[in-house]
Amino acid sequence: MKISLLALILLLLLPGGVLSSAAAQEAAKDSPSAVAAKQIIQELVAGQFEKVEALYDARMAEALPPGKLADGWRDLNKQAGAFQEITGTETSQAQGLEVVKMECKFENSALDATVVFNPDGKLGGLSFRPHLAPPAPWSSPAYAKQSLFSEQPLTLTNGKFELPGTLTVPTGDGPFPAVVLIQGSGPEDQDETLGPNKPFKDLAWGLGSRGIVVFRYTKRTQKYGAQSSDDPERLTVEEETISDARAAVALLAKQPKVNPKQVFLLGHSLGAFLAPRIATGDPEIAGIVMLAANARPLEKVVLEQIHYLAAMSGKPTGAEQKRIAAAEDGAKQIEKPDLKPDDKIDFLGATMYGAYWLDLRGYDPLKTAAKLKIPIFIVQGARDYQVTPSNFQAWSDALSNNRNVTLRTYPDLDHLFMHGTGASKPSDYARPDHVSAEVVESIATWILPSEKPGTLAKPH
C-alpha cells in the first residue's frame, strides 16, 4: 500500500529519525509540542485545513498553496480509510526543531504521522508513513567469522568535522590490504542501515574475516545536516562525500597493521558514482570497487525510480501524478542551461542549490574512470531498480576493453546486493538479509594480492 500524502506534504528532511524510546513516549504526554501536534491531526479530521495552513512557516506556505493539504488528506483517506485514533506519541529534538511522531490508527491501516515545529512554533514539516514495527536486530552473516577479526572505534577528523567510525582489523600481525567504505546518497550512518539491514557492516565483517582491514564512518550529512558546509548554498559532493573519503584513505593508510600501498576505496550507489573522481589525483588509492554505480546524471536516475515505483501498482493516483510532475519539473530546473549556483531547486521535497547540480554537471564518471590506471572492479545486481542494469551496460561499453577493469553482474541481487526473486520493490529492504556471500568473496579475492607480486587476483 502506498500512502501518497507522504510525497505531497513532507517538506522537511531531517538528518536522522525521531527518538524511539519509553522516555520519549513519557515526555510526550505533557509536552506542549505533542499537544499542538495532536490538535493538528484533529483539525485535519474535522476538515479545518485553513487552521493548519495558518501555522505554516514560509517554506511550507510556498510549497503548499491553499487546497493542496485538503487534496492530500482526501487521497490519504481513500487509501487508509477513516481516521480512528492516536495510539502512541513520541517527541524528540533535531537541530533545534521539535519533532512529534504519532502512531495513528485508520480504518484500513496504521500510519505514523510526523509533525515538525520550528523554534518559533511554526509548522515546518508534516508527513504520514506506513507504520512499521521496530526492525529485527541485525545478526552476523554466516560468512563472518568473529574469531578472525576485531573492531575498534576510529574517528575521522577532517578540518572541523569529526565523524565517528569503526575500524575492522583481521587477527594477525599484518600488514593487511585495507578498504574505505563510501555510502550512497542522503544522510547515512556508518553501516548504511536500512530497516533491519546493515550492508556496510556485512561488508566490514565479511572482508575482515578474509584478511582485509575495513574502515567505515558516519557520513557528514548524517551528523551535521545543513551545517555540513560553511555555506549551505555552496554545498557540493566535495563537502558531502569527496573530501571526507580522501581524508579517510589517508587516515587508514597510517593505521599500524595496514599496508599503505594497498588501500582501496569501495563506494556504493552515489559513493560508487563518485569513486573515480575521488581516486583521481590521490596516489594513496590503490584501486576502487564500485557497487551499483550510476553512469547517468543523478536526477535522471531518480526520475527513473519514481516512474518505476508509480507503475508497480497500476495507474498512478492523482497525488502520485502530482509527485511525478513535481519531480520532472525539478529535473528540468536542474538541467536548464542558465542554472546559477544560488538558484533554489525543490527536488523530491528537499531544497538544494544550483551549486550542487552544476558541480555534478561538470563530472563525467565514464571519462574520469577511463583515465585511471589503477584497478577498477564494477559490480551490479540485475534486480536493482534504483541503479538499473542499463547503467552497468554503459560502464561495460566504455571500459570493458580496459585491462585494469573487471566487471561482474549478479542476476538475482538488488540494490543492496541481497538475494530476491521477481521485480525488486522497496518492501524487500524491510526483510532481514545480508550482502551476498558471492559478492563479498569476489571483492575479497579481487583485493587480496595474487601469487604474482604487484598484481591483483580477479574474481572467480
N, C-alpha and C positions, 0 to 999 in steps of 0.2 A: 504494500500500500504506500502510495506517495502522498505526502502532505505538502501541497503546493504553496500554502501560505508562507512556509519557511522561506522560499525563494523570493517571495514578494516583499516581506517586511523585515527580514533580518538585515539590519543596517549597520551593525557594529560588530567587527571581528575582534575577539579578544585573544591574547597570546596563549591562553590556557583555559581549561574548563573550570566550572564553578566547583567550590569545595563540596565534597560529598561525605558528610560525617554526622554522627549523632549530635556533636557540638553545634554544627551549623544549623541543624534542624531545631535544636533547643533555642538557639539565639534568634531564629526566625520568628518564634511565637510572638514576641513583643516588639520586634523590630519595626520602626516606622516605615522603612522601605518595603517590608513584607506586607504591611497593611495597605500601603499605596498600590503595590503590585496586584494584590487580591482585588482591590477596588477597580483596577483597570480591567481585569477579567470579567467582573460583574457588569461593568459598563458595556463591554463587548457583547455579553449575553443579552443585555437589555436593548441592544441596538443604539446605544448612546455614543456613537462613534465620534461625534463632534467634541465630546468631553475628553476623549483620549487624544484626539488630534490637537486639542488646546495645550497639551503637555509636551508636544514635540519640541526637540531642540532644532536648531537651524538646519542641520543635516537631514533630520527626519522630515521636516516640513518641505524641504526641497525635493526629496526623493519620493515622498508620498503625498501628492496633492489630494485635496478633498475627494472622497469617493473610492479611492483605492483600498483603504482599510476595510470599508464595507464590502467591497467586491471580494477581497481576500477572505474575510470571515465567512461569507456565504459559500465560497469554494471549499473552505475547510469543513464546514458543516455538512456539505454534500458527501464528503468522503468519510469523515469521522463520526457523523451523526450529531445529535443534540448534546450540548454540554450538560453534565450532571453535577460534578463536584470536584473540589480540590482535595486531593488525598495526602499530599505531602508538600512541605515547603523547606527550602534551604536558602541561606544567604551567604554571600562571600564578597570580597573586595578584590578588584584588579585594577591597577594603575589609577587609583583614586575613585574608581567607579563602584557603585553599589549594584550587585548582581543578585537577582532573586530568581530562583528556579522553583517552579511549582509543578508537581505531578497532577495532571488533570484527567479526570475520567469522563470520556464522552460515550455516547451510546454504542459506538462500534469499536472503539479502541481507546487506549491510554496515550496521552501526549504529554511531553514536557514543555511547559511554557517558560521562556526565559525573558525577564524584563530587566533592562539596564537603565539606571538613573545616573545622570551626571552629578557632579558635586553641588550644582545649584538646584537639584531636584527635577530637572527637565528629563523627559523620556528620550534616551539615546539609542535604544535598541529593543526590539520585540520580535520573538520568534516562537514557532511551535515545531517540535520534532517528535517523531515516534518515540515513546518511552522504551528504553532498553534496560533490561536487568543488568546489574553490575557484571562486567566481563569476568569470565573464568580466570583464575590466576594462571600466569604463564608457567609452563613446565619445560624442563630441559628437553631438547630434541634427542632422539636416540643416538645420533652421531656425535654428540658432545660427551666427552669423557673428562669429568671434572678432576680426576686424578692427574691429568696430563697438563693442566694449566692452573694459574691463579689469577686473581684480579685485584687491582688496587686503584684508588681514586687518583686522578691526574687532572689538574685544572689547566685549561688553555688560557693564557693571558696574551691578549693582542691589543696593545695600547691600553685604553681604559676599560676594555671589555674583558670580563672574566667568565669563562664558560666551563662549568663542571663537566668532567668526563671520566671515563674508565679505561684503564689500560689492562688488556688481557695478555698475559705472559706465559708462554709454554714452560713446562718443567724442564730444567736443564741449564747448562751454562751459556748456550748460545755461541756466537751471535746468530740471531734469527732474522730472516726476512720479516718485513713489517708492512702493515697497510692501514691507511686512514680511511674511515668511512664518512661519506658526504651524503646528507639527506636530500630528499626531494623538496618540492615546493611547499610553502607555508611554514608556520612555526612548528618545529618538530623537536621532540626530546631526543636524547642520545640513542635510544633503542628504536626510534622511528615507530613508536607504539601506535597501533590502530586496533581498537577494540581489545580482544584478548591476545592479539599477535604482536610480536616484537622482532621484526625481521633483522634488525641490526644486532640484537642480542644473539639471535640464532647464528648469524654470520661470525660474530666475535667468538662464541663458544665453539662453533664448528671449526673455524680456521685455527683457533688457539689449540684445539685438540690435534691439529695436523702440523704443529710446529711453526706457526706464524703469529707474530705479535700483532695485536689489533688495538687501535685507538679510536674510540667513538666519543663524541661530546655533544652537549646541548647546542642546538642551533641558536645563533644570536637573536633572531627574531622571536624565538620562543621565550627567552629570558628577558629581553629588553624591549620588545614590541616596537612602538613608534620611536623609541629612543635608540634604535639600532644604528642610526646615523645622526651626526651632529645637526644636519639639516634634513628633516623628513622629506622635503620636497626634492631632494637630490639623491635619495636612496636608489641605489642600483644593485645589481648582483655582486658588485665588488664588495659592498658592505654586507650584503645579505649572506654571501657564501664564499666568494673567492679569497678575500683577504684572510679569513679565518682558516680556510683549508690549507693555504700555503704556510700559515703560522703553525698549524697542526703538524704538517710534514716536517718542518724544522724542529719542532719540539720532539717528535717521535724519533727523529734521527739521532738525538742526543741521549736517548734512554740507554741504560747500561748494557742490556742484552740484545740490542738492535744492531744489525749490520747496516751502517749508514749508507752503503751503496746499494741496498736492496729495500728501499722504502717506496711503496706503491700507493696509488690512490684508487679507491673504489667508490664510484658515485652511482646513486640510484635516481632514476627519473630526472628531475631538474639537475641533480648533482652529476648525473652521467652526461647530460647535455652540456654542462659547463666543464666537464673534466678536461677536454682538450685545451680549453682556454686557461684553466688553472695550471696545467702542465707546461704550457708554452713559456719558455724563458726561465723555468725553475729547474736547475740541474740536479736538485736533490730527489726529484721524482723519477724513479726507475722505470715505471710503466703505469698504465691506467686500465682499470676494469670498469666497463660501462654496462650497467644493468638497466634495461628499459629506457634507452636513450632516445629522446625525440630528435628527429632530424629537421623538423619543420618548426616554424615560428610558434611560440608558446600559445598565443591567442587562437591560432588555428587548431591546435591540438585540443584546447579547452572547448572550442565550439563543436568539434567532432564528438567529444564526450557528451555534451549537452544533448545533441541530436540523437545519439545512441540511446541515452537513458530515456528520453522522451518517447522514443519509438518502442521501447520494451513493453509498454502496457497498451499498445494500440494507439488510438487517436489521442493526441495531447489535449489536456484540459485547457480551458481559457487561461488560467493562471500560468500553466506551463508554456503556452504560446507567447504570453507576455514576457516570460523569463527568457525564452529563446530570442525574441525580438530585442530585448534589452541587451542581451549578450552580443548579439550581432551588431547592434548599434555601438556598443563599447569597442568591439573589434575594429569597426570602421574608423572610430576615433583614433585608436592605436595606430592604424595603418595610414592615416591621412598624411599626404606629402608635407604639409606645413605644420606638423606637430611640433610644439615648443616644449622645452624642458619643464616649464612651470604650469603646463596645461593639466587641469584636473580631469581624471578619467574614472568613471564609476564602472567597474567590471566585476560582475557577479557579486555586487553588494559591497565591494571593497573599493575605497578611493585610493588611487595611485596617481603618480605624476608622470608627465611625459618623459622625464629624465630616465626613468626606469626602462620604458619601452624603447626609447631612442638608443639606449646603450645596447639592448638586445638586437635592435635592428641592424646595428653595425657588426654583429657577430655571426659568422658562418661556421657552424660546427664541423661540417664536412670538409671544407677547405682548410680549416685550422688543424683538424686531425690528420689530414693528408700530408701536412708539412712536418709532423712529428716523426722522429726516428726511433723513439722508444717503443717497446712492445705495447700493443693495444689488444684488449680482449673485449669483444662486444657480445652481450648475451641478451636474448629476447624470449619472452613467453608468448606462444602463439595465441593464447586466450586473453591477452591483455587488451582491454578496451580503452584504457587511459592513454597508453602509448602503443598504438596499434602496430601490427607487423609490417604495415606499409613503411613505417619509419625504419625498421630493420632492413627492409629491402633497399631503401635509399643509402644506408650505410654500406650495404653489401655492394651496390652498384658503384659506389665511389671508392671503396677501399679494398675490395676482395683481391685485387692483384698486388696489393702492397705486402711484401714479405713479412713485415713486422705486425701484421694484423691477423687476428684469429676471430672468427665469427661462429656463434652457436645459437641455435634456436631449439626450444623445447615445446612440443606440441600441446601438452595439457597443463601448462603453467600460466598463472595470471600475472597481474602487475606486481604482486608481492612474491612471485616465484613460488607459489604454493599450488598444489595439485587441485584439479577440479574437472568437471565434465560439463558439456553444454556451453551455452552462452554465459560469459562472465558477467556478474552483476554485483552491485555494492554490498548486498547482503552476504555475499561469500566471505567478506572480510570480518564478519561477526562470528564466523566459525573458527574455533581454535585450530591452528595448524602451525607448520614450520616451513621455513625456506627449504626447498627440495634438497635432499641429500646429494643428488646428482650435480646440482649447481654448486653446492659447497665444495664437493670433491673436484669439480672441474676448475674452480678458481684456485683451490689449493695446489692442484697439480700444475697449473699454469704458472703460479708464482714461485713454487719451490725450484731451486736450481736443478738442472738436468745433470746427467753424468758427464756431459761435455762442459767444461768450465766456460763461463762467460755467455752461456745461452740459457734459455728458459724452456722447460718442457711444455709441450702443448697438451690440451685435454685429450683424453682417450676418445 
